[in-house]
């Protein structure tokens, strides 16, 4: 159990340190591509770094990951005909971790199912070279994109098609869906780490800024576009 708790603590410390450094150095920068890569790299590093024992690398000693696996194997529940060994704290901790990861995984699956319903339940399909546009009759449907699909309502298509499609196409162009999928996987693995959820919110913010910058650089009227963003943010 000590090795497991050590990993959780070190991983959270790494995430917190990276988050603190990012807030100080890069959070207010407009270099959104660099910010995006920094966030993804920090998340991956927070998972891998706790497994590295810098002192053991030169001495050829066992790494923490081997010790972790060894500790888990030693703490298996032993059942025999005569005695039953009760689960220890390590087994209980592992159970809590598995339950939490399973819940987060189910949420991810539920989100993917919802996206699939939006894709296959469209009333009209318009295919282009860069994306597939899916239109729905629901007027309260919030526009979004996933992989190469753009989903929006007929009402938005009739009133603001140029701005919305350009914004969502920016997400497709930068492959933001893959970032979100990776974040969900990391959140499943490290659901216990509060900084992972902060990173997830920050990455979504960077995605939106990057897409907005893409739209404005294309020549869209900045004032009208900002008014549209305000309307959509309040659910209009």
C-alpha positions as CSV (number, residue, x, y, z in Angstrom):
1,X,0.0,0.0,0.0
2,X,2.9,2.3,0.7
3,X,4.1,2.2,-2.9
4,X,0.6,2.9,-4.2
5,X,0.1,5.8,-1.9
6,X,3.6,7.1,-2.9
7,X,2.7,7.0,-6.6
8,X,-0.6,8.8,-6.0
9,X,1.2,11.5,-3.9
10,X,4.1,12.0,-6.3
11,X,1.8,12.1,-9.4
12,X,-0.4,14.7,-7.7
13,X,2.7,16.7,-6.7
14,X,4.0,16.6,-10.3
15,X,0.6,17.7,-11.7
16,X,0.4,20.5,-9.2
17,X,3.9,21.7,-9.9
18,X,3.4,21.7,-13.6
19,X,0.0,23.5,-13.2
20,X,1.6,26.2,-11.0
21,X,4.4,26.7,-13.5
22,X,2.0,26.9,-16.4
23,X,-0.2,29.5,-14.6
24,X,2.8,31.7,-14.0
25,X,4.6,31.3,-17.3
26,X,2.1,30.5,-20.1
27,X,-1.5,30.8,-19.0
28,X,-1.9,34.4,-20.3
29,X,0.1,33.8,-23.5
30,X,-1.7,33.8,-26.9
31,X,0.6,31.0,-28.2
32,X,-2.3,28.6,-28.0
33,X,-0.5,25.7,-29.9
34,X,2.4,25.9,-27.5
35,X,0.0,26.0,-24.5
36,X,-1.9,23.1,-25.8
37,X,1.3,21.0,-26.2
38,X,2.4,22.1,-22.7
39,X,-0.8,20.9,-21.1
40,X,-0.7,17.5,-22.8
41,X,3.0,17.0,-22.1
42,X,2.5,18.0,-18.4
43,X,-0.3,15.4,-18.0
44,X,1.6,12.6,-19.6
45,X,4.7,13.5,-17.5
46,X,2.7,13.5,-14.3
47,X,1.8,9.9,-15.0
48,X,5.3,8.7,-16.0
49,X,7.7,10.6,-13.8
50,X,6.6,9.0,-10.5
51,X,7.7,5.6,-12.0
52,X,11.2,6.8,-12.5
53,X,13.7,6.3,-9.7
54,X,16.6,8.6,-10.6
55,X,18.9,7.1,-8.0
56,X,18.2,3.5,-9.0
57,X,18.9,4.2,-12.7
58,X,22.6,4.4,-12.1
59,X,22.7,1.5,-9.6
60,X,20.5,-0.9,-11.6
61,X,18.0,-1.2,-8.8
62,X,14.4,-2.2,-9.2
63,X,12.2,0.7,-10.3
64,X,9.1,1.8,-8.3
65,X,6.8,0.3,-11.0
66,X,8.3,-3.1,-10.4
67,X,8.0,-2.6,-6.6
68,X,4.4,-1.5,-7.1
69,X,3.5,-4.6,-9.1
70,X,5.4,-6.8,-6.6
71,X,3.4,-5.2,-3.7
72,X,0.1,-5.8,-5.4
73,X,0.9,-9.4,-6.1
74,X,1.9,-10.0,-2.5
75,X,-1.4,-8.5,-1.2
76,X,-3.7,-10.8,-3.1
77,X,-6.5,-12.4,-1.0
78,X,-5.7,-16.0,-0.2
79,X,-8.7,-18.4,0.0
80,X,-8.3,-22.0,1.2
81,X,-10.6,-24.7,2.5
82,X,-9.6,-24.0,6.1
83,X,-8.9,-20.3,6.4
84,X,-9.9,-17.1,4.7
85,X,-7.5,-14.2,4.8
86,X,-9.4,-10.9,5.1
87,X,-8.5,-8.2,2.6
88,X,-5.9,-5.8,3.8
89,X,-5.7,-2.0,3.3
90,X,-3.9,-2.4,0.0
91,X,-6.7,-4.5,-1.5
92,X,-9.2,-2.0,-0.2
93,X,-7.3,0.9,-1.8
94,X,-7.1,-1.0,-5.1
95,X,-10.8,-1.7,-5.0
96,X,-11.6,2.0,-4.5
97,X,-9.3,2.9,-7.3
98,X,-10.9,0.4,-9.7
99,X,-14.4,1.5,-8.8
100,X,-13.5,5.2,-9.4
101,X,-11.8,4.4,-12.7
102,X,-14.8,2.3,-13.8
103,X,-17.2,5.2,-13.0
104,X,-15.2,7.6,-15.0
105,X,-14.9,5.1,-17.9
106,X,-18.7,4.7,-17.9
107,X,-19.1,8.4,-18.1
108,X,-16.7,8.5,-21.1
109,X,-18.7,5.7,-22.8
110,X,-21.9,7.5,-22.1
111,X,-20.5,10.6,-23.8
112,X,-19.4,8.7,-26.8
113,X,-22.9,7.0,-27.0
114,X,-24.5,10.5,-26.9
115,X,-22.2,11.7,-29.7
116,X,-23.0,8.6,-31.8
117,X,-26.7,9.3,-31.4
118,X,-26.2,12.9,-32.6
119,X,-24.2,11.6,-35.6
120,X,-26.6,8.9,-36.7
121,X,-29.8,10.8,-35.7
122,X,-29.2,13.8,-38.0
123,X,-32.1,14.9,-40.2
124,X,-29.8,16.1,-43.0
125,X,-26.2,15.2,-43.9
126,X,-24.0,17.5,-46.0
127,X,-20.6,16.1,-46.9
128,X,-17.7,18.4,-47.8
129,X,-14.0,17.8,-48.5
130,X,-13.0,18.8,-44.9
131,X,-15.9,17.8,-42.8
132,X,-19.4,16.2,-42.6
133,X,-22.2,18.6,-41.6
134,X,-25.1,17.0,-39.6
135,X,-28.3,19.1,-39.1
136,X,-30.9,18.5,-36.4
137,X,-34.4,19.8,-35.9
138,X,-33.7,20.6,-32.2
139,X,-33.5,24.4,-32.0
140,X,-31.8,24.2,-28.5
141,X,-29.0,21.9,-29.8
142,X,-25.6,23.4,-28.9
143,X,-23.2,23.3,-31.9
144,X,-20.3,21.0,-31.5
145,X,-17.8,18.9,-33.5
146,X,-16.3,15.5,-33.1
147,X,-13.5,14.2,-35.2
148,X,-14.6,15.1,-38.8
149,X,-18.3,15.8,-37.9
150,X,-20.0,19.1,-37.2
151,X,-23.4,18.9,-35.5
152,X,-25.7,21.9,-35.3
153,X,-29.4,22.8,-35.6
154,X,-31.3,23.9,-38.7
155,X,-31.9,27.2,-36.9
156,X,-28.1,27.9,-36.4
157,X,-27.5,26.7,-40.0
158,X,-29.9,29.2,-41.3
159,X,-28.8,32.2,-39.1
160,X,-25.1,31.8,-38.4
161,X,-23.8,29.0,-40.6
162,X,-20.6,30.8,-41.7
163,X,-19.3,31.7,-38.3
164,X,-20.3,28.5,-36.5
165,X,-19.1,26.1,-39.2
166,X,-15.8,28.0,-39.4
167,X,-15.4,27.7,-35.6
168,X,-16.2,24.0,-35.5
169,X,-14.1,23.4,-38.5
170,X,-11.2,24.9,-36.6
171,X,-11.6,22.3,-33.9
172,X,-11.5,19.6,-36.7
173,X,-8.4,21.3,-38.3
174,X,-6.5,21.2,-35.1
175,X,-7.7,17.7,-34.2
176,X,-9.0,18.8,-30.8
177,X,-11.2,15.7,-30.5
178,X,-8.1,13.6,-30.1
179,X,-7.0,15.8,-27.2
180,X,-10.3,15.4,-25.5
181,X,-10.3,11.7,-25.9
182,X,-6.7,11.5,-24.5
183,X,-7.8,13.7,-21.5
184,X,-10.7,11.4,-20.8
185,X,-8.3,8.4,-20.8
186,X,-5.9,10.2,-18.5
187,X,-8.8,11.2,-16.2
188,X,-9.9,7.6,-16.1
189,X,-6.4,6.5,-15.0
190,X,-5.9,9.4,-12.6
191,X,-9.4,10.2,-11.5
192,X,-8.1,10.8,-7.9
193,X,-5.8,13.6,-9.0
194,X,-7.6,17.0,-8.7
195,X,-5.1,18.7,-11.0
196,X,-6.1,16.5,-13.9
197,X,-9.6,18.0,-13.8
198,X,-8.1,21.5,-13.7
199,X,-5.9,20.6,-16.7
200,X,-9.0,19.3,-18.6
201,X,-10.8,22.6,-18.1
202,X,-7.7,24.6,-19.1
203,X,-7.3,22.6,-22.3
204,X,-10.9,23.2,-23.3
205,X,-10.3,26.9,-22.8
206,X,-7.2,26.8,-25.0
207,X,-9.2,24.9,-27.6
208,X,-11.8,27.6,-27.7
209,X,-9.3,30.4,-27.9
210,X,-7.4,28.6,-30.7
211,X,-10.6,28.1,-32.7
212,X,-11.7,31.7,-32.1
213,X,-8.3,33.0,-33.3
214,X,-8.6,30.8,-36.4
215,X,-12.0,32.3,-37.2
216,X,-10.9,35.9,-36.7
217,X,-7.8,35.5,-38.8
218,X,-10.0,34.3,-41.7
219,X,-11.6,37.8,-41.9
220,X,-14.8,37.4,-40.0
221,X,-16.1,40.6,-38.4
222,X,-14.8,40.5,-34.9
223,X,-17.6,42.5,-33.3
224,X,-20.4,40.4,-34.8
225,X,-18.5,37.2,-34.0
226,X,-18.1,38.3,-30.3
227,X,-21.8,39.0,-30.1
228,X,-22.5,35.5,-31.5
229,X,-20.3,34.0,-28.9
230,X,-22.1,35.9,-26.1
231,X,-25.5,34.8,-27.4
232,X,-24.4,31.1,-27.5
233,X,-22.8,31.3,-24.1
234,X,-26.2,32.3,-22.6
235,X,-28.0,29.6,-24.5
236,X,-29.6,31.8,-27.2
